[in-house]
Amino acid sequence: MADEPNSNGDKPHLHLVPKDDPPPNSNGSGSDFWEQIDAERDRRDLEVAYDRWRDGDITAFNTAMWLVWRRSPEAIPRELLRMGEAVVAAAMSEEEKRARREYVAHKERWEMVVELRERHAELTQRGRIELERAEAALVMANKMQNVEERARLLRLLPMLKENATIDYGSTLEQARVMFAETLTRTGPKKVEPSTVRQSFDIIEGAGGPAATFETFLIERKRRDELRRRRGQPPLSEPEE
């Protein structure tokens, strides 16, 4: 989703839950299918990185290096990748570094809200299926007089019942609330839904799935100008 590899050289893993099993190819295996998809995506990303570099975006150099490393780890030593990162970082102003951190934070939040909206029905159905399976297993445990299994399932049922009623993202607002709660549970501080909404809206304004760092800067400048006219402070960097 995000077009920038993270500091570890991998594309960010932003999914709250695992994806479904991959579709099988003609030989009955899904691995070749996803390998082809990954290769095509990396090829396109490399072309995009080249265009960005040609337009003056020096961070595209690191992107390209990591993309090559992903396909052929033996071709580029990780030490060389780290050296490239340091060189590119040294060429950036502190203002640009802050802006890029801000862009990545906004984009990752936008991506997770979109994923929750897209997968709401699937995640809701999964919770109901898990509850039904546990209830059926409990009936069987009672029938077989399996005391230990019955006790285990009785401890598990309250959580499964709660999971089966979770609203992952039936609406855009609910998806933002859900992700804000996830960030609060996993992070060092409370994150408000309004913070996630701000990230979502600015990336939407910058092009949504087609948003780039450059379009983000344009959209941020536009929003800051509107806020200035209203006597409001400029947008601040998203909370970590």
Secondary structure as GFF3:
##gff-version 3
##sequence-region A 1 240
A	DSSP	alpha_helix	31	54	.	.	.	ID=ss1
A	DSSP	alpha_helix	59	71	.	.	.	ID=ss2
A	DSSP	alpha_helix	78	90	.	.	.	ID=ss3
A	DSSP	alpha_helix	94	143	.	.	.	ID=ss4
A	DSSP	alpha_helix	147	164	.	.	.	ID=ss5
A	DSSP	alpha_helix	172	186	.	.	.	ID=ss6
A	DSSP	alpha_helix	193	205	.	.	.	ID=ss7
A	DSSP	three_ten_helix	208	210	.	.	.	ID=ss8
A	DSSP	alpha_helix	213	229	.	.	.	ID=ss9
###
